[in-house]
Amino acid sequence: MNGYAGGWLHTGDLAVVEPDGYVRIKDRSKDVIISGGENISSIEVEDVLHRHPAVDTAAVVAKPDAKWGEVPCAFIELKPNTTLSDVELRQFCRDQMAGYKVPRLWIFGPVPKNATGKVQKVLLRERIKTIGEAAA
């Protein structure tokens, strides 16, 4: 819940205070994916995906899963005149993060953004609910 309580502003952001005193935002609490009891930061996975030279936009949301509770699902918008398969992107991720953090489902195409260019994860969460297991 966002708002003031107990003298604190509750934004829904999860952050850490670094040794130098700076605060680093880790993720939004509603964007943390809990898969098999492990917490997965959607921002961490998106940061890895954005390192791939063909990826223009990446957004990661939780997909309900009967076995794991939730699994990461990646929506990927490629840069113009590039190609990339889910197999290539999966291997790229496996080389840079723990296997349980690698998205299980890849959806390539335009990623919805608002007028200021911010990814609309609420729309992606709704879309993922309509995607069946056949897409995995």
A tleap script that builds the chain and sets N, CA, C and O, in Angstrom:
source leaprc.protein.ff14SB
mol = sequence {
  NMET ASN GLY TYR ALA GLY GLY TRP LEU HIE
  THR GLY ASP LEU ALA VAL VAL GLU PRO ASP
  GLY TYR VAL ARG ILE LYS ASP ARG SER LYS
  ASP VAL ILE ILE SER GLY GLY GLU ASN ILE
  SER SER ILE GLU VAL GLU ASP VAL LEU HIE
  ARG HIE PRO ALA VAL ASP THR ALA ALA VAL
  VAL ALA LYS PRO ASP ALA LYS TRP GLY GLU
  VAL PRO CYS ALA PHE ILE GLU LEU LYS PRO
  ASN THR THR LEU SER ASP VAL GLU LEU ARG
  GLN PHE CYS ARG ASP GLN MET ALA GLY TYR
  LYS VAL PRO ARG LEU TRP ILE PHE GLY PRO
  VAL PRO LYS ASN ALA THR GLY LYS VAL GLN
  LYS VAL LEU LEU ARG GLU ARG ILE LYS THR
  ILE GLY GLU ALA ALA CALA
}
set mol.1.N position { 0.845 -1.170 0.000 }
set mol.1.CA position { 0.000 0.000 0.000 }
set mol.1.C position { 0.887 1.228 0.000 }
set mol.1.O position { 1.852 1.314 0.760 }
set mol.2.N position { 0.552 2.174 -0.857 }
set mol.2.CA position { 1.308 3.409 -0.919 }
set mol.2.C position { 0.662 4.456 -0.029 }
set mol.2.O position { -0.551 4.422 0.180 }
set mol.3.N position { 1.445 5.380 0.497 }
set mol.3.CA position { 0.936 6.448 1.346 }
set mol.3.C position { 1.793 6.600 2.581 }
set mol.3.O position { 2.813 5.929 2.733 }
set mol.4.N position { 1.370 7.488 3.463 }
set mol.4.CA position { 2.103 7.727 4.703 }
set mol.4.C position { 1.568 6.830 5.810 }
set mol.4.O position { 0.357 6.666 5.959 }
set mol.5.N position { 2.465 6.261 6.574 }
set mol.5.CA position { 2.095 5.460 7.744 }
set mol.5.C position { 3.287 5.448 8.688 }
set mol.5.O position { 4.411 5.169 8.271 }
set mol.6.N position { 3.054 5.741 9.918 }
set mol.6.CA position { 4.115 5.716 10.921 }
set mol.6.C position { 5.236 6.702 10.641 }
set mol.6.O position { 6.375 6.477 11.047 }
set mol.7.N position { 4.923 7.796 9.948 }
set mol.7.CA position { 5.929 8.798 9.629 }
set mol.7.C position { 6.776 8.485 8.420 }
set mol.7.O position { 7.717 9.220 8.121 }
set mol.8.N position { 6.464 7.405 7.711 }
set mol.8.CA position { 7.221 7.014 6.528 }
set mol.8.C position { 6.336 7.077 5.294 }
set mol.8.O position { 5.133 6.827 5.375 }
set mol.9.N position { 6.922 7.407 4.159 }
set mol.9.CA position { 6.224 7.352 2.881 }
set mol.9.C position { 6.434 5.966 2.293 }
set mol.9.O position { 7.563 5.580 1.989 }
set mol.10.N position { 5.370 5.232 2.135 }
set mol.10.CA position { 5.431 3.871 1.587 }
set mol.10.C position { 5.124 3.928 0.094 }
set mol.10.O position { 3.986 4.158 -0.313 }
set mol.11.N position { 6.162 3.715 -0.711 }
set mol.11.CA position { 6.035 3.852 -2.161 }
set mol.11.C position { 5.841 2.526 -2.880 }
set mol.11.O position { 5.402 2.504 -4.030 }
set mol.12.N position { 6.161 1.431 -2.220 }
set mol.12.CA position { 6.143 0.138 -2.887 }
set mol.12.C position { 7.486 -0.216 -3.494 }
set mol.12.O position { 7.629 -1.272 -4.109 }
set mol.13.N position { 8.487 0.669 -3.328 }
set mol.13.CA position { 9.835 0.390 -3.826 }
set mol.13.C position { 10.618 -0.407 -2.789 }
set mol.13.O position { 10.455 -0.205 -1.586 }
set mol.14.N position { 11.464 -1.306 -3.262 }
set mol.14.CA position { 12.382 -2.041 -2.400 }
set mol.14.C position { 13.770 -1.486 -2.675 }
set mol.14.O position { 14.192 -1.412 -3.829 }
set mol.15.N position { 14.480 -1.095 -1.625 }
set mol.15.CA position { 15.777 -0.452 -1.803 }
set mol.15.C position { 16.758 -0.916 -0.749 }
set mol.15.O position { 16.378 -1.500 0.266 }
set mol.16.N position { 18.033 -0.647 -1.008 }
set mol.16.CA position { 19.088 -0.908 -0.040 }
set mol.16.C position { 19.904 0.369 0.116 }
set mol.16.O position { 20.018 1.164 -0.818 }
set mol.17.N position { 20.468 0.557 1.301 }
set mol.17.CA position { 21.376 1.668 1.535 }
set mol.17.C position { 22.786 1.129 1.351 }
set mol.17.O position { 23.210 0.213 2.056 }
set mol.18.N position { 23.503 1.706 0.401 }
set mol.18.CA position { 24.863 1.282 0.097 }
set mol.18.C position { 25.817 1.802 1.172 }
set mol.18.O position { 25.475 2.738 1.896 }
set mol.19.N position { 27.001 1.215 1.287 }
set mol.19.CA position { 27.978 1.669 2.294 }
set mol.19.C position { 28.328 3.152 2.174 }
set mol.19.O position { 28.686 3.790 3.164 }
set mol.20.N position { 28.224 3.706 0.944 }
set mol.20.CA position { 28.544 5.126 0.767 }
set mol.20.C position { 27.371 6.037 1.122 }
set mol.20.O position { 27.463 7.256 0.978 }
set mol.21.N position { 26.255 5.439 1.592 }
set mol.21.CA position { 25.095 6.215 2.013 }
set mol.21.C position { 24.039 6.417 0.948 }
set mol.21.O position { 22.943 6.893 1.244 }
set mol.22.N position { 24.354 6.061 -0.290 }
set mol.22.CA position { 23.366 6.197 -1.353 }
set mol.22.C position { 22.325 5.086 -1.246 }
set mol.22.O position { 22.626 3.973 -0.815 }
set mol.23.N position { 21.109 5.405 -1.642 }
set mol.23.CA position { 20.023 4.423 -1.661 }
set mol.23.C position { 19.879 3.936 -3.094 }
set mol.23.O position { 19.788 4.733 -4.027 }
set mol.24.N position { 19.859 2.603 -3.260 }
set mol.24.CA position { 19.703 2.011 -4.581 }
set mol.24.C position { 18.384 1.248 -4.625 }
set mol.24.O position { 18.153 0.342 -3.825 }
set mol.25.N position { 17.525 1.625 -5.566 }
set mol.25.CA position { 16.249 0.939 -5.749 }
set mol.25.C position { 16.530 -0.436 -6.361 }
set mol.25.O position { 17.203 -0.540 -7.386 }
set mol.26.N position { 16.013 -1.477 -5.731 }
set mol.26.CA position { 16.212 -2.843 -6.211 }
set mol.26.C position { 15.060 -3.299 -7.108 }
set mol.26.O position { 15.280 -3.976 -8.113 }
set mol.27.N position { 13.833 -2.926 -6.743 }
set mol.27.CA position { 12.668 -3.347 -7.519 }
set mol.27.C position { 11.425 -2.752 -6.879 }
set mol.27.O position { 11.494 -2.158 -5.802 }
set mol.28.N position { 10.309 -2.912 -7.534 }
set mol.28.CA position { 9.013 -2.605 -6.952 }
set mol.28.C position { 8.541 -3.881 -6.262 }
set mol.28.O position { 8.744 -4.975 -6.789 }
set mol.29.N position { 7.919 -3.759 -5.101 }
set mol.29.CA position { 7.496 -4.957 -4.374 }
set mol.29.C position { 6.544 -5.808 -5.206 }
set mol.29.O position { 6.581 -7.036 -5.122 }
set mol.30.N position { 5.687 -5.170 -6.015 }
set mol.30.CA position { 4.737 -5.939 -6.824 }
set mol.30.C position { 5.392 -6.599 -8.035 }
set mol.30.O position { 4.774 -7.438 -8.691 }
set mol.31.N position { 6.652 -6.223 -8.340 }
set mol.31.CA position { 7.345 -6.796 -9.484 }
set mol.31.C position { 8.299 -7.935 -9.116 }
set mol.31.O position { 8.877 -8.563 -10.002 }
set mol.32.N position { 8.469 -8.205 -7.829 }
set mol.32.CA position { 9.322 -9.325 -7.417 }
set mol.32.C position { 8.609 -10.627 -7.776 }
set mol.32.O position { 7.423 -10.797 -7.493 }
set mol.33.N position { 9.337 -11.527 -8.394 }
set mol.33.CA position { 8.800 -12.825 -8.814 }
set mol.33.C position { 9.271 -13.858 -7.795 }
set mol.33.O position { 10.465 -13.955 -7.511 }
set mol.34.N position { 8.339 -14.622 -7.251 }
set mol.34.CA position { 8.691 -15.660 -6.281 }
set mol.34.C position { 8.502 -17.005 -6.971 }
set mol.34.O position { 7.382 -17.452 -7.214 }
set mol.35.N position { 9.632 -17.633 -7.279 }
set mol.35.CA position { 9.628 -18.878 -8.040 }
set mol.35.C position { 10.290 -19.975 -7.217 }
set mol.35.O position { 11.492 -19.927 -6.954 }
set mol.36.N position { 9.506 -20.953 -6.818 }
set mol.36.CA position { 10.042 -22.059 -6.028 }
set mol.36.C position { 10.677 -21.589 -4.726 }
set mol.36.O position { 11.637 -22.196 -4.252 }
set mol.37.N position { 10.158 -20.530 -4.152 }
set mol.37.CA position { 10.674 -20.004 -2.896 }
set mol.37.C position { 11.830 -19.025 -3.059 }
set mol.37.O position { 12.304 -18.464 -2.072 }
set mol.38.N position { 12.284 -18.813 -4.275 }
set mol.38.CA position { 13.374 -17.865 -4.549 }
set mol.38.C position { 12.785 -16.542 -5.035 }
set mol.38.O position { 11.872 -16.525 -5.860 }
set mol.39.N position { 13.316 -15.434 -4.516 }
set mol.39.CA position { 12.898 -14.112 -4.978 }
set mol.39.C position { 13.741 -13.710 -6.183 }
set mol.39.O position { 14.970 -13.781 -6.151 }
set mol.40.N position { 13.064 -13.287 -7.240 }
set mol.40.CA position { 13.737 -12.863 -8.465 }
set mol.40.C position { 13.368 -11.413 -8.720 }
set mol.40.O position { 12.188 -11.073 -8.807 }
set mol.41.N position { 14.373 -10.560 -8.839 }
set mol.41.CA position { 14.154 -9.156 -9.140 }
set mol.41.C position { 13.936 -8.993 -10.643 }
set mol.41.O position { 14.800 -9.351 -11.443 }
set mol.42.N position { 12.780 -8.453 -11.022 }
set mol.42.CA position { 12.520 -8.233 -12.444 }
set mol.42.C position { 13.521 -7.236 -13.015 }
set mol.42.O position { 13.923 -7.356 -14.173 }
set mol.43.N position { 13.925 -6.259 -12.218 }
set mol.43.CA position { 14.891 -5.264 -12.689 }
set mol.43.C position { 16.239 -5.913 -12.999 }
set mol.43.O position { 16.880 -5.574 -13.994 }
set mol.44.N position { 16.667 -6.842 -12.151 }
set mol.44.CA position { 17.942 -7.531 -12.386 }
set mol.44.C position { 17.913 -8.290 -13.706 }
set mol.44.O position { 18.869 -8.230 -14.480 }
set mol.45.N position { 16.822 -9.003 -13.967 }
set mol.45.CA position { 16.707 -9.775 -15.207 }
set mol.45.C position { 16.639 -8.822 -16.399 }
set mol.45.O position { 17.270 -9.070 -17.426 }
set mol.46.N position { 15.882 -7.738 -16.271 }
set mol.46.CA position { 15.789 -6.758 -17.360 }
set mol.46.C position { 17.144 -6.135 -17.661 }
set mol.46.O position { 17.480 -5.911 -18.824 }
set mol.47.N position { 17.922 -5.854 -16.623 }
set mol.47.CA position { 19.258 -5.285 -16.832 }
set mol.47.C position { 20.132 -6.217 -17.667 }
set mol.47.O position { 20.856 -5.761 -18.552 }
set mol.48.N position { 20.070 -7.503 -17.395 }
set mol.48.CA position { 20.835 -8.474 -18.191 }
set mol.48.C position { 20.328 -8.475 -19.628 }
set mol.48.O position { 21.126 -8.438 -20.564 }
set mol.49.N position { 19.024 -8.517 -19.812 }
set mol.49.CA position { 18.457 -8.540 -21.162 }
set mol.49.C position { 18.849 -7.296 -21.954 }
set mol.49.O position { 19.131 -7.386 -23.148 }
set mol.50.N position { 18.868 -6.147 -21.303 }
set mol.50.CA position { 19.232 -4.908 -21.996 }
set mol.50.C position { 20.701 -4.875 -22.420 }
set mol.50.O position { 21.075 -4.057 -23.259 }
set mol.51.N position { 21.526 -5.733 -21.865 }
set mol.51.CA position { 22.937 -5.797 -22.265 }
set mol.51.C position { 23.126 -6.449 -23.633 }
set mol.51.O position { 24.162 -6.272 -24.274 }
set mol.52.N position { 22.113 -7.210 -24.080 }
set mol.52.CA position { 22.241 -7.860 -25.389 }
set mol.52.C position { 22.125 -6.790 -26.476 }
set mol.52.O position { 21.211 -5.967 -26.435 }
set mol.53.N position { 23.036 -6.795 -27.441 }
set mol.53.CA position { 23.040 -5.729 -28.442 }
set mol.53.C position { 21.800 -5.654 -29.332 }
set mol.53.O position { 21.552 -4.611 -29.936 }
set mol.54.N position { 21.022 -6.717 -29.430 }
set mol.54.CA position { 19.827 -6.695 -30.276 }
set mol.54.C position { 18.571 -6.250 -29.521 }
set mol.54.O position { 17.547 -5.971 -30.145 }
set mol.55.N position { 18.633 -6.181 -28.198 }
set mol.55.CA position { 17.449 -5.869 -27.394 }
set mol.55.C position { 17.302 -4.351 -27.229 }
set mol.55.O position { 18.211 -3.671 -26.753 }
set mol.56.N position { 16.141 -3.845 -27.631 }
set mol.56.CA position { 15.822 -2.431 -27.437 }
set mol.56.C position { 15.083 -2.223 -26.122 }
set mol.56.O position { 15.450 -1.361 -25.323 }
set mol.57.N position { 14.031 -3.027 -25.903 }
set mol.57.CA position { 13.224 -2.921 -24.698 }
set mol.57.C position { 12.983 -4.322 -24.144 }
set mol.57.O position { 12.684 -5.256 -24.887 }
set mol.58.N position { 13.119 -4.451 -22.823 }
set mol.58.CA position { 12.838 -5.724 -22.155 }
set mol.58.C position { 12.008 -5.434 -20.917 }
set mol.58.O position { 12.301 -4.508 -20.162 }
set mol.59.N position { 10.982 -6.225 -20.718 }
set mol.59.CA position { 10.153 -6.117 -19.520 }
set mol.59.C position { 9.885 -7.527 -19.021 }
set mol.59.O position { 9.521 -8.414 -19.794 }
set mol.60.N position { 10.068 -7.726 -17.719 }
set mol.60.CA position { 9.916 -9.056 -17.130 }
set mol.60.C position { 8.803 -9.009 -16.090 }
set mol.60.O position { 8.792 -8.147 -15.212 }
set mol.61.N position { 7.870 -9.947 -16.202 }
set mol.61.CA position { 6.762 -10.063 -15.248 }
set mol.61.C position { 6.617 -11.529 -14.839 }
set mol.61.O position { 7.172 -12.427 -15.473 }
set mol.62.N position { 5.869 -11.743 -13.781 }
set mol.62.CA position { 5.617 -13.099 -13.286 }
set mol.62.C position { 4.502 -13.754 -14.090 }
set mol.62.O position { 3.481 -13.135 -14.392 }
set mol.63.N position { 4.722 -15.018 -14.428 }
set mol.63.CA position { 3.680 -15.834 -15.044 }
set mol.63.C position { 3.317 -16.915 -14.041 }
set mol.63.O position { 4.201 -17.619 -13.552 }
set mol.64.N position { 2.043 -17.063 -13.723 }
set mol.64.CA position { 1.652 -18.134 -12.800 }
set mol.64.C position { 2.113 -19.495 -13.329 }
set mol.64.O position { 2.064 -19.757 -14.530 }
set mol.65.N position { 2.561 -20.352 -12.411 }
set mol.65.CA position { 3.066 -21.664 -12.786 }
set mol.65.C position { 2.630 -22.676 -11.731 }
set mol.65.O position { 2.798 -22.449 -10.533 }
set mol.66.N position { 2.071 -23.793 -12.187 }
set mol.66.CA position { 1.552 -24.803 -11.265 }
set mol.66.C position { 2.644 -25.396 -10.377 }
set mol.66.O position { 2.392 -25.675 -9.205 }
set mol.67.N position { 3.836 -25.593 -10.903 }
set mol.67.CA position { 4.912 -26.219 -10.136 }
set mol.67.C position { 5.673 -25.219 -9.272 }
set mol.67.O position { 5.923 -25.497 -8.100 }
set mol.68.N position { 6.046 -24.066 -9.818 }
set mol.68.CA position { 6.946 -23.125 -9.157 }
set mol.68.C position { 6.233 -21.946 -8.503 }
set mol.68.O position { 6.874 -21.145 -7.822 }
set mol.69.N position { 4.938 -21.827 -8.693 }
set mol.69.CA position { 4.189 -20.678 -8.172 }
set mol.69.C position { 4.174 -19.553 -9.185 }
set mol.69.O position { 3.113 -19.136 -9.650 }
set mol.70.N position { 5.362 -19.060 -9.528 }
set mol.70.CA position { 5.533 -18.048 -10.570 }
set mol.70.C position { 6.849 -18.338 -11.284 }
set mol.70.O position { 7.781 -18.891 -10.701 }
set mol.71.N position { 6.904 -17.954 -12.553 }
set mol.71.CA position { 8.150 -18.020 -13.307 }
set mol.71.C position { 8.304 -16.705 -14.060 }
set mol.71.O position { 7.309 -16.065 -14.403 }
set mol.72.N position { 9.555 -16.294 -14.322 }
set mol.72.CA position { 9.751 -15.056 -15.076 }
set mol.72.C position { 9.365 -15.219 -16.540 }
set mol.72.O position { 9.654 -16.237 -17.170 }
set mol.73.N position { 8.714 -14.204 -17.058 }
set mol.73.CA position { 8.326 -14.140 -18.469 }
set mol.73.C position { 8.868 -12.830 -19.021 }
set mol.73.O position { 8.687 -11.778 -18.406 }
set mol.74.N position { 9.532 -12.879 -20.174 }
set mol.74.CA position { 10.147 -11.683 -20.752 }
set mol.74.C position { 9.429 -11.255 -22.029 }
set mol.74.O position { 9.190 -12.056 -22.932 }
set mol.75.N position { 9.096 -9.984 -22.073 }
set mol.75.CA position { 8.580 -9.346 -23.273 }
set mol.75.C position { 9.748 -8.578 -23.881 }
set mol.75.O position { 10.360 -7.741 -23.216 }
set mol.76.N position { 10.056 -8.861 -25.138 }
set mol.76.CA position { 11.250 -8.324 -25.776 }
set mol.76.C position { 10.882 -7.586 -27.058 }
set mol.76.O position { 10.179 -8.107 -27.924 }
set mol.77.N position { 11.382 -6.353 -27.148 }
set mol.77.CA position { 11.262 -5.568 -28.372 }
set mol.77.C position { 12.685 -5.402 -28.909 }
set mol.77.O position { 13.559 -4.859 -28.233 }
set mol.78.N position { 12.899 -5.879 -30.133 }
set mol.78.CA position { 14.241 -5.837 -30.718 }
set mol.78.C position { 14.518 -4.496 -31.385 }
set mol.78.O position { 13.600 -3.774 -31.773 }
set mol.79.N position { 15.810 -4.179 -31.510 }
set mol.79.CA position { 16.224 -2.993 -32.248 }
set mol.79.C position { 15.927 -3.229 -33.721 }
set mol.79.O position { 15.892 -4.375 -34.169 }
set mol.80.N position { 15.709 -2.150 -34.483 }
set mol.80.CA position { 15.428 -2.313 -35.918 }
set mol.80.C position { 16.537 -3.082 -36.635 }
set mol.80.O position { 17.717 -2.943 -36.315 }
set mol.81.N position { 16.139 -3.875 -37.588 }
set mol.81.CA position { 17.046 -4.639 -38.450 }
set mol.81.C position { 17.908 -5.642 -37.693 }
set mol.81.O position { 19.034 -5.929 -38.101 }
set mol.82.N position { 17.379 -6.182 -36.582 }
set mol.82.CA position { 18.088 -7.230 -35.849 }
set mol.82.C position { 17.180 -8.441 -35.723 }
set mol.82.O position { 15.958 -8.336 -35.829 }
set mol.83.N position { 17.791 -9.576 -35.497 }
set mol.83.CA position { 17.040 -10.800 -35.235 }
set mol.83.C position { 17.666 -11.468 -34.018 }
set mol.83.O position { 18.853 -11.308 -33.734 }
set mol.84.N position { 16.846 -12.207 -33.323 }
set mol.84.CA position { 17.308 -12.895 -32.118 }
set mol.84.C position { 16.287 -13.972 -31.776 }
set mol.84.O position { 15.083 -13.714 -31.775 }
set mol.85.N position { 16.761 -15.165 -31.489 }
set mol.85.CA position { 15.850 -16.240 -31.113 }
set mol.85.C position { 15.791 -16.364 -29.592 }
set mol.85.O position { 16.668 -15.878 -28.878 }
set mol.86.N position { 14.747 -17.019 -29.118 }
set mol.86.CA position { 14.637 -17.262 -27.682 }
set mol.86.C position { 15.782 -18.153 -27.204 }
set mol.86.O position { 16.239 -18.010 -26.069 }
set mol.87.N position { 16.252 -19.067 -28.049 }
set mol.87.CA position { 17.356 -19.956 -27.680 }
set mol.87.C position { 18.628 -19.133 -27.444 }
set mol.87.O position { 19.335 -19.342 -26.459 }
set mol.88.N position { 18.911 -18.201 -28.351 }
set mol.88.CA position { 20.099 -17.347 -28.206 }
set mol.88.C position { 20.005 -16.472 -26.961 }
set mol.88.O position { 20.977 -16.324 -26.220 }
set mol.89.N position { 18.842 -15.901 -26.743 }
set mol.89.CA position { 18.669 -15.007 -25.601 }
set mol.89.C position { 18.707 -15.780 -24.284 }
set mol.89.O position { 19.234 -15.283 -23.289 }
set mol.90.N position { 18.155 -16.985 -24.276 }
set mol.90.CA position { 18.202 -17.831 -23.074 }
set mol.90.C position { 19.657 -18.149 -22.708 }
set mol.90.O position { 20.037 -18.070 -21.539 }
set mol.91.N position { 20.467 -18.507 -23.706 }
set mol.91.CA position { 21.873 -18.811 -23.444 }
set mol.91.C position { 22.623 -17.568 -22.961 }
set mol.91.O position { 23.457 -17.657 -22.060 }
set mol.92.N position { 22.330 -16.422 -23.555 }
set mol.92.CA position { 22.936 -15.161 -23.130 }
set mol.92.C position { 22.645 -14.926 -21.648 }
set mol.92.O position { 23.538 -14.545 -20.892 }
set mol.93.N position { 21.412 -15.151 -21.236 }
set mol.93.CA position { 21.023 -14.968 -19.829 }
set mol.93.C position { 21.698 -15.996 -18.933 }
set mol.93.O position { 22.194 -15.647 -17.862 }
set mol.94.N position { 21.725 -17.250 -19.349 }
set mol.94.CA position { 22.329 -18.314 -18.538 }
set mol.94.C position { 23.806 -18.039 -18.261 }
set mol.94.O position { 24.334 -18.427 -17.219 }
set mol.95.N position { 24.464 -17.369 -19.202 }
set mol.95.CA position { 25.879 -17.036 -19.033 }
set mol.95.C position { 26.087 -15.928 -17.997 }
set mol.95.O position { 27.205 -15.725 -17.524 }
set mol.96.N position { 25.004 -15.207 -17.640 }
set mol.96.CA position { 25.165 -14.035 -16.788 }
set mol.96.C position { 24.385 -14.062 -15.477 }
set mol.96.O position { 24.559 -13.178 -14.638 }
set mol.97.N position { 23.523 -15.070 -15.289 }
set mol.97.CA position { 22.760 -15.125 -14.044 }
set mol.97.C position { 22.372 -16.558 -13.718 }
set mol.97.O position { 22.484 -17.458 -14.550 }
set mol.98.N position { 21.915 -16.747 -12.496 }
set mol.98.CA position { 21.489 -18.074 -12.043 }
set mol.98.C position { 20.358 -18.595 -12.930 }
set mol.98.O position { 19.510 -17.833 -13.393 }
set mol.99.N position { 20.365 -19.897 -13.152 }
set mol.99.CA position { 19.395 -20.522 -14.033 }
set mol.99.C position { 17.946 -20.282 -13.657 }
set mol.99.O position { 17.099 -20.142 -14.540 }
set mol.100.N position { 17.635 -20.229 -12.357 }
set mol.100.CA position { 16.247 -20.035 -11.949 }
set mol.100.C position { 15.733 -18.632 -12.272 }
set mol.100.O position { 14.524 -18.403 -12.258 }
set mol.101.N position { 16.631 -17.696 -12.561 }
set mol.101.CA position { 16.229 -16.330 -12.898 }
set mol.101.C position { 15.957 -16.147 -14.390 }
set mol.101.O position { 15.337 -15.162 -14.792 }
set mol.102.N position { 16.415 -17.084 -15.206 }
set mol.102.CA position { 16.253 -16.979 -16.659 }
set mol.102.C position { 14.772 -17.141 -17.003 }
set mol.102.O position { 14.133 -18.093 -16.556 }
set mol.103.N position { 14.222 -16.215 -17.798 }
set mol.103.CA position { 12.807 -16.330 -18.171 }
set mol.103.C position { 12.495 -17.675 -18.807 }
set mol.103.O position { 13.296 -18.238 -19.554 }
set mol.104.N position { 11.311 -18.171 -18.489 }
set mol.104.CA position { 10.837 -19.443 -19.043 }
set mol.104.C position { 10.058 -19.235 -20.333 }
set mol.104.O position { 9.953 -20.141 -21.159 }
set mol.105.N position { 9.513 -18.034 -20.499 }
set mol.105.CA position { 8.687 -17.716 -21.660 }
set mol.105.C position { 9.196 -16.413 -22.256 }
set mol.105.O position { 9.489 -15.461 -21.533 }
set mol.106.N position { 9.301 -16.378 -23.592 }
set mol.106.CA position { 9.801 -15.214 -24.317 }
set mol.106.C position { 8.725 -14.767 -25.290 }
set mol.106.O position { 8.224 -15.571 -26.076 }
set mol.107.N position { 8.372 -13.506 -25.244 }
set mol.107.CA position { 7.375 -12.961 -26.160 }
set mol.107.C position { 8.028 -11.785 -26.876 }
set mol.107.O position { 8.348 -10.763 -26.270 }
set mol.108.N position { 8.218 -11.957 -28.181 }
set mol.108.CA position { 8.864 -10.936 -28.991 }
set mol.108.C position { 7.817 -10.082 -29.684 }
set mol.108.O position { 6.822 -10.594 -30.197 }
set mol.109.N position { 8.049 -8.785 -29.695 }
set mol.109.CA position { 7.136 -7.856 -30.357 }
set mol.109.C position { 7.110 -6.533 -29.616 }
set mol.109.O position { 7.861 -6.333 -28.662 }
set mol.110.N position { 6.238 -5.623 -30.059 }
set mol.110.CA position { 6.160 -4.313 -29.404 }
set mol.110.C position { 5.789 -4.443 -27.924 }
set mol.110.O position { 4.903 -5.215 -27.557 }
set mol.111.N position { 6.477 -3.679 -27.091 }
set mol.111.CA position { 6.198 -3.637 -25.652 }
set mol.111.C position { 5.412 -2.361 -25.386 }
set mol.111.O position { 5.869 -1.275 -25.744 }
set mol.112.N position { 4.223 -2.467 -24.758 }
set mol.112.CA position { 3.394 -1.270 -24.548 }
set mol.112.C position { 4.052 -0.268 -23.602 }
set mol.112.O position { 4.569 -0.618 -22.541 }
set mol.113.N position { 4.010 1.002 -24.036 }
set mol.113.CA position { 4.576 2.086 -23.228 }
set mol.113.C position { 3.552 3.212 -23.141 }
set mol.113.O position { 2.685 3.354 -24.003 }
set mol.114.N position { 3.674 4.017 -22.071 }
set mol.114.CA position { 2.783 5.169 -21.953 }
set mol.114.C position { 3.361 6.336 -22.750 }
set mol.114.O position { 4.361 6.177 -23.450 }
set mol.115.N position { 2.736 7.501 -22.645 }
set mol.115.CA position { 3.137 8.668 -23.433 }
set mol.115.C position { 4.559 9.135 -23.127 }
set mol.115.O position { 5.196 9.766 -23.970 }
set mol.116.N position { 5.061 8.832 -21.928 }
set mol.116.CA position { 6.418 9.245 -21.572 }
set mol.116.C position { 7.453 8.162 -21.868 }
set mol.116.O position { 8.639 8.353 -21.599 }
set mol.117.N position { 7.017 7.026 -22.419 }
set mol.117.CA position { 7.936 5.949 -22.783 }
set mol.117.C position { 8.145 4.893 -21.713 }
set mol.117.O position { 8.949 3.979 -21.897 }
set mol.118.N position { 7.432 5.004 -20.595 }
set mol.118.CA position { 7.568 4.011 -19.526 }
set mol.118.C position { 6.782 2.745 -19.897 }
set mol.118.O position { 5.642 2.815 -20.357 }
set mol.119.N position { 7.416 1.600 -19.686 }
set mol.119.CA position { 6.763 0.318 -19.978 }
set mol.119.C position { 5.544 0.157 -19.077 }
set mol.119.O position { 5.610 0.422 -17.877 }
set mol.120.N position { 4.448 -0.274 -19.657 }
set mol.120.CA position { 3.202 -0.468 -18.909 }
set mol.120.C position { 3.098 -1.926 -18.469 }
set mol.120.O position { 2.456 -2.749 -19.122 }
set mol.121.N position { 3.747 -2.218 -17.346 }
set mol.121.CA position { 3.765 -3.595 -16.841 }
set mol.121.C position { 2.381 -4.088 -16.459 }
set mol.121.O position { 2.115 -5.288 -16.523 }
set mol.122.N position { 1.503 -3.188 -16.067 }
set mol.122.CA position { 0.147 -3.620 -15.715 }
set mol.122.C position { -0.520 -4.290 -16.923 }
set mol.122.O position { -1.240 -5.276 -16.761 }
set mol.123.N position { -0.290 -3.768 -18.118 }
set mol.123.CA position { -0.843 -4.386 -19.327 }
set mol.123.C position { -0.173 -5.731 -19.609 }
set mol.123.O position { -0.825 -6.670 -20.065 }
set mol.124.N position { 1.115 -5.818 -19.339 }
set mol.124.CA position { 1.823 -7.084 -19.555 }
set mol.124.C position { 1.346 -8.155 -18.580 }
set mol.124.O position { 1.216 -9.324 -18.946 }
set mol.125.N position { 1.084 -7.748 -17.326 }
set mol.125.CA position { 0.556 -8.709 -16.343 }
set mol.125.C position { -0.809 -9.241 -16.775 }
set mol.125.O position { -1.110 -10.423 -16.606 }
set mol.126.N position { -1.624 -8.355 -17.333 }
set mol.126.CA position { -2.933 -8.795 -17.825 }
set mol.126.C position { -2.769 -9.723 -19.029 }
set mol.126.O position { -3.457 -10.737 -19.142 }
set mol.127.N position { -1.861 -9.368 -19.915 }
set mol.127.CA position { -1.638 -10.179 -21.114 }
set mol.127.C position { -1.133 -11.567 -20.758 }
set mol.127.O position { -1.557 -12.551 -21.365 }
set mol.128.N position { -0.234 -11.662 -19.784 }
set mol.128.CA position { 0.359 -12.955 -19.428 }
set mol.128.C position { -0.703 -13.905 -18.875 }
set mol.128.O position { -0.577 -15.123 -19.003 }
set mol.129.N position { -1.743 -13.349 -18.262 }
set mol.129.CA position { -2.827 -14.203 -17.739 }
set mol.129.C position { -3.580 -14.912 -18.864 }
set mol.129.O position { -4.168 -15.972 -18.651 }
set mol.130.N position { -3.562 -14.323 -20.061 }
set mol.130.CA position { -4.307 -14.903 -21.180 }
set mol.130.C position { -3.474 -15.860 -22.022 }
set mol.130.O position { -3.991 -16.521 -22.923 }
set mol.131.N position { -2.173 -15.928 -21.719 }
set mol.131.CA position { -1.283 -16.795 -22.479 }
set mol.131.C position { -1.261 -18.176 -21.833 }
set mol.131.O position { -0.906 -18.308 -20.662 }
set mol.132.N position { -1.630 -19.179 -22.572 }
set mol.132.CA position { -1.704 -20.537 -22.026 }
set mol.132.C position { -0.352 -21.215 -21.973 }
set mol.132.O position { 0.642 -20.676 -22.458 }
set mol.133.N position { -0.317 -22.381 -21.390 }
set mol.133.CA position { 0.901 -23.174 -21.256 }
set mol.133.C position { 1.476 -23.557 -22.626 }
set mol.133.O position { 2.668 -23.842 -22.737 }
set mol.134.N position { 0.642 -23.566 -23.659 }
set mol.134.CA position { 1.122 -23.929 -24.988 }
set mol.134.C position { 2.167 -22.937 -25.495 }
set mol.134.O position { 2.997 -23.281 -26.336 }
set mol.135.N position { 2.125 -21.699 -24.978 }
set mol.135.CA position { 3.071 -20.685 -25.416 }
set mol.135.C position { 4.432 -20.864 -24.767 }
set mol.135.O position { 5.407 -20.267 -25.224 }
set mol.136.N position { 4.527 -21.659 -23.729 }
set mol.136.CA position { 5.791 -21.787 -22.982 }
set mol.136.C position { 6.815 -22.631 -23.701 }
set mol.136.O position { 7.921 -22.824 -23.196 }
savepdb mol mol.pdb
quit
